[in-house]
């Protein structure tokens, strides 16, 4: 059996859930067994109606104890589902939360953890995965024995198509000691975060060259027009212009969108670590010698305050055409 | 109270990476205290300075990890415990050994870096917490002690939240938590005399790595580098850029 954790927003599956299903199905072809799903948290029952189209059985864990995410609770739910399913492999999203609880699950299962993988496959009694390492600069191949927990890097895997009508089973999980260790006091929503940064197909990042927090209004506008997310460099975060959650780079988030706009930023190696696997990189900078141009597919040497407004207008024309 | 930072020694992100015989070679590379771990070390020193107690650094790694540990001691940590093992050992396997040392040290608060600059792993902090049955909070940007618990702000997939966490607990650090200090010259001198206790990983019953690294290659994508000079006519350059993205790259 292969268990796949299916991330959702309370009403529908997230894209990462369908990437995980694709990975699970691929492994099932080699090692055999069925693909079963797991939904945790508020709305699990609702989302199960969608999720069951992708797996032979979907477990739901919800109720008053499961309103708020904590790494301990989610690991416990996944452990219970893995045991119930007799899973040899558990597939999880390599989102921030997924990468927070999947190590706990691997420890519980005494399993190998293959983290943030680009691809995964099985041969005989071994499971293999590829992933980036050394700040995204090295591609490595890893091997492990079963059981294994595999987290799937966002935007690396084709989305699964529905394939039938599975069963839904509510799973009762006792929290025990875990219950009151972490209490959520306050939720802080990300400003302008209409699309999750790590899942966005388009990321528009501004650097210190934007000049002010107000100038990020243009960045937000371009991101909104393209259905994308806003990113920022460390310098911008340090200046207090944008929230920490938007930082791209070594000490921030890693993204791999279809198009990455690097606007008014120089392109330091720490920043590259967070975006250098983007499909197409577009840079605008007034300095023709900025390192960012060496790492870009397209670029304009020019003043961001003159170039960006025209870019926005041109994109609007495209949208209206 | 006692505070622990779990640290690692990694190659400096600024230095070039070499691959030799299908594996990354660290020969000649500048090795440093992981920059993400610097936030962890700074945090435990601040906690100690504010409320007293002891700040201890703990690591699992090859003998050379002592250099990074000395950096942490020079910043102001009191002493170190180094579990020595050569070669690659995955974070889940490391966690079992680190948990044994932490169970003995019995700290109230543990910090470690949010992501490792060599393996790009985020697993060590949560795995050690699981081994000890303690809560874990990742990507912490603000922290304060509050009696037998701690109040922490940390990033989620989207947005952030403030949590109250029962101690002992493990937190992973990131930028924003604090501004790590540089070691001072007197600090470096003092660090030379501070205790580093070394324990062979085998003595802690560390099993073989669950994960094997088979091969590594340097991965740099070829970029097209089609740069338009917009210094004189920025509007025309911007329009041409969007046209190229739409018609040629077909991404808009």
Interface residues (C-beta under 8 A of the other chain):
Chain A: X69 X70 X71 X72 X75 X95 X96 X97 X99 X100 X101 X102 X103 X104 X106 X107 X108 X111 X112 X113 X114 X115 X116 X128 X131 X132 X133 X134 X135 X136 X137 X138 X139 X140 X141 X142 X143 X144 X145 X177 X178 X180 X181 X182 X183 X184 X185 X186 X187 X188 X189 X190 X193 X196 X197 X198 X226 X234 X237 X243 X244 X245 X247 X250 X251 X252 X258 X259 X269 X270 X273 X276 X277 X279 X280 X281 X282 X283 X284 X286 X288 X293 X294 X295 X296 X297 X298 X299 X300 X301 X302 X303 X306 X307 X308 X310 X311 X314 X315 X318
Chain B: X11 X13 X14 X17 X19 X24 X35 X36 X90 X91 X92 X95 X96 X114 X115 X117 X118 X119 X120 X121 X122 X123 X124 X126 X127 X129 X130 X131 X133 X134 X135 X136 X137 X138 X139 X141 X151 X153 X155 X156 X157 X158 X159 X160 X161 X162 X163 X164 X165 X166 X169 X174 X175 X176 X210 X211 X212 X213 X214 X215 X216 X217 X218 X219 X220 X221 X223 X224 X225 X226 X227 X228 X229 X230 X231 X234 X235 X237 X238 X239 X241 X242 X243 X244 X245 X246 X249 X251 X252
